[in-house]
Amino acid sequence: MTKTKFCQGISDISDSYQAFILDQWGVLHNGERCYDGVIDCLKELKARNKHIIILSNSGKRAEENRETLKNLGITPGMYDEIVTSGEITWQGLHDQSEGVFNNIGKKCFLLSRNNDRSIVNGLDEIEVVDDINEADFLLISGSDAPDKTLVDYYEPILKAAIRRRLKAICANPDLRMVVGDRYEIGAGMIARRYEDFGGVVHYIGKPHKPIFQHCIKLLQAKNIYPGDTVMVGDTMAHDIMGATTVEIDTCLVKCGIHWGAFKEAKTPGDVDKILNVLIMQYHNIRPTYLVHMMQWGKALPDRKHKKRKTA
């Protein structure tokens, strides 16, 4: 197996690809602020006519994410498209004609963050119900952790859904989410718990193939193919594994969900050992590249990030 190439920055790989698929949380921002160097890096890529897709497991629609990015300083001119699991879920619920959405039902019990209902806004055929006993299906798009805990809040709802034998759609498969300097349980963890109870869950988003195949179709319309594309992500479980299954090269960002593992590394040898442990944990799937963070050139020394880097 080809050894992972350690890179100083995204500039090391920019000439090799026409398209960059970028994860959002953990690569571009931490939910509260844009990471250092990200905006300059995006500008450098666009100056070289690279096609940029921001791919997110966000349970919100693409336009909602566009506004979030704009508020963080990432304007629409810095990328080409946004693909979210929430957008694909919305389209599926609207059509109810293919795959897991076929005849899913009209009454939905929604678990989201901060009671966000954007994933069903505009769907006149879908009714969000407050009583799980009236629902046709369960839709999980977000988590209210830490205010609502898995055991005390979510498990009673999930057990009631099990008794009804409701199918669940998870519009955000992330097991954990980065919120400032904290990790909290994500929507994917709630869905996993539903499976533990015996429930059936259909996941929309990374690492599952459909969302990557959607990106491939968008790129092929521009005459760009998987061999011309690289995925930049911060999670082995979603970004690296998912892109690898559709034969897209990958670049793992250290300063993301795996920062807890990498932060104590002092030498390239230490980094290599940590990376090999991660590779073994994730079915021997190896990222093509490893970079400190989403910066164009050499990243600042780790010690300068410890107070500011929060993922």
Residue pairs with C-beta under 8 A, 6 or more apart in sequence:
1 284
1 286
2 286
2 288
3 286
4 252
4 275
4 286
4 287
4 288
4 289
4 290
5 12
5 288
5 289
5 290
6 268
6 271
6 289
6 290
6 291
7 13
7 251
7 289
7 290
7 291
8 291
8 297
8 298
8 299
9 41
9 291
9 292
9 295
9 296
9 297
9 298
9 299
10 20
10 41
10 44
10 45
10 232
10 251
10 291
10 294
10 295
10 296
11 44
11 296
11 297
12 289
12 291
13 230
13 251
13 289
14 44
14 45
14 48
14 50
16 230
17 50
17 228
17 229
17 230
17 249
18 50
18 51
18 224
18 228
18 229
19 50
19 51
19 52
19 53
19 219
19 222
19 224
19 228
19 229
19 230
20 45
20 50
20 51
20 52
20 53
20 229
20 230
20 232
21 52
21 53
21 55
21 215
21 229
21 230
21 231
21 232
21 243
21 248
22 28
22 52
22 53
22 54
22 55
22 79
22 231
22 232
22 233
22 294
23 54
23 55
23 56
23 206
23 231
23 232
23 233
23 234
23 235
23 238
23 239
23 256
24 54
24 55
24 56
24 58
24 65
24 69
25 31
25 56
25 58
25 174
25 177
25 178
25 311
26 178
26 233
26 234
26 235
26 253
26 256
26 257
26 311
27 35
27 38
27 232
27 233
27 234
27 253
27 256
27 294
28 34
28 35
28 38
28 54
28 69
28 72
28 74
28 294
29 35
29 38
29 69
29 72
29 74
30 178
30 179
30 180
30 181
30 310
30 311
31 177
31 178
31 179
31 180
32 179
32 180
32 310
33 72
34 72
34 73
34 74
35 255
35 293
35 294
35 309
36 293
36 295
36 300
36 305
36 308
37 293
37 294
37 295
37 296
37 299
38 74
38 294
38 295
39 73
39 74
39 78
40 295
40 296
41 294
41 295
41 296
42 52
42 74
42 78
42 79
43 78
44 296
45 52
46 52
46 77
46 78
46 79
51 80
51 219
51 222
51 224
52 78
52 79
52 80
52 81
53 79
53 80
53 81
53 82
53 83
53 215
53 218
53 219
54 65
54 69
54 79
54 81
54 82
54 83
55 83
55 84
55 206
55 211
55 212
55 215
55 231
56 65
56 82
56 83
56 84
56 85
57 84
57 85
57 172
57 173
57 174
57 188
57 205
57 206
57 238
58 64
58 65
58 84
58 85
58 86
58 172
59 84
59 85
59 86
59 89
59 112
59 113
59 116
59 119
59 140
59 141
59 142
59 171
59 172
59 187
60 68
60 84
60 86
60 116
60 118
60 119
60 141
61 84
61 86
61 87
61 90
61 118
61 119
61 121
62 82
62 83
62 84
62 86
62 87
64 86
64 118
65 82
65 84
65 86
66 76
66 82
69 75
69 82
70 76
81 218
83 211
83 214
83 215
83 218
84 205
85 171
85 172
85 173
85 204
85 205
85 206
85 211
86 118
86 119
86 141
86 171
86 172
88 204
88 205
88 210
88 211
88 214
89 119
89 139
89 141
89 169
89 171
89 204
90 119
90 120
90 122
90 123
92 98
92 99
92 100
92 101
92 204
93 101
93 104
93 120
93 123
93 126
94 123
94 125
95 101
96 102
96 103
96 104
96 125
99 210
100 167
100 169
100 202
100 204
101 169
104 136
104 137
104 167
104 169
105 135
105 136
105 137
106 125
106 126
106 127
106 136
107 126
107 127
107 129
107 134
107 135
107 136
107 137
108 120
108 126
108 127
108 128
108 129
108 135
108 136
108 137
108 138
108 139
109 128
109 129
109 131
109 132
109 134
109 135
109 137
109 138
109 139
109 157
109 161
109 166
110 117
110 119
110 120
110 128
110 139
110 141
111 138
111 139
111 140
111 141
111 142
111 143
111 154
111 157
111 187
111 190
112 119
112 141
112 142
113 141
113 142
113 143
113 144
114 142
114 144
116 141
116 142
117 128
119 139
119 141
119 171
120 126
120 128
120 139
129 135
132 138
132 157
132 160
132 161
132 164
132 166
133 160
133 164
135 161
135 164
135 166
136 166
137 166
137 167
137 168
137 169
138 161
138 166
138 167
138 168
138 169
138 194
138 199
139 168
139 169
139 171
140 168
140 169
140 170
140 171
140 172
140 187
140 190
140 191
140 194
140 201
141 170
141 171
141 172
141 187
142 172
142 187
143 177
143 184
143 185
143 186
143 187
143 189
143 190
144 153
145 177
145 184
145 185
145 186
146 182
146 184
148 154
150 185
150 189
150 190
150 193
154 190
154 193
155 193
158 190
158 193
158 194
158 197
158 199
159 197
161 168
161 194
161 199
162 194
162 197
162 198
162 199
166 199
167 199
167 200
167 201
167 202
168 191
168 194
168 199
168 200
168 201
168 202
169 201
169 202
169 204
170 187
170 188
170 190
170 191
170 201
170 202
170 203
170 204
170 205
171 187
171 204
171 205
172 186
172 187
172 188
172 205
173 187
173 188
173 191
173 203
173 204
173 205
173 206
173 207
173 208
173 238
174 186
174 187
174 188
174 205
174 235
174 238
175 185
175 186
175 188
175 189
175 192
175 237
176 183
176 184
176 185
176 186
176 189
176 257
177 183
177 184
177 185
177 186
178 256
178 257
178 310
178 311
180 310
181 310
183 257
188 203
191 201
191 203
192 201
194 201
195 201
204 210
204 211
205 211
205 238
206 212
206 233
206 238
206 239
206 242
207 237
207 238
207 239
207 241
207 242
207 245
208 242
209 242
209 245
209 246
211 242
212 242
212 243
212 245
212 246
212 248
213 246
216 225
216 226
216 229
216 246
216 248
219 225
219 226
219 228
219 229
226 246
226 247
226 248
227 247
229 248
229 249
230 248
230 249
230 250
230 251
230 288
230 289
231 239
231 240
231 242
231 243
231 248
231 249
231 250
231 251
232 239
232 250
232 251
232 253
232 291
232 294
233 239
233 240
233 243
233 250
233 251
233 252
233 253
233 256
234 252
234 253
234 255
234 256
234 257
234 258
234 311
235 256
235 257
235 258
236 252
236 258
236 278
236 279
236 281
236 282
236 285
236 287
237 282
239 250
239 252
240 250
240 252
240 282
240 285
240 287
241 282
241 283
241 285
243 249
243 250
244 250
244 285
249 288
249 289
250 287
250 288
250 289
251 287
251 288
251 289
251 290
251 291
252 258
252 275
252 287
252 289
252 290
252 291
253 291
253 292
253 293
253 294
254 262
254 271
254 290
254 291
254 292
254 293
255 262
255 292
255 293
255 305
255 309
255 311
256 293
256 311
257 311
258 278
259 309
259 311
261 274
261 277
261 278
262 271
262 274
263 302
263 306
264 270
265 271
265 274
271 290
275 287
275 290
279 285
279 286
291 299
292 299
292 302
293 299
293 305
293 309
299 305
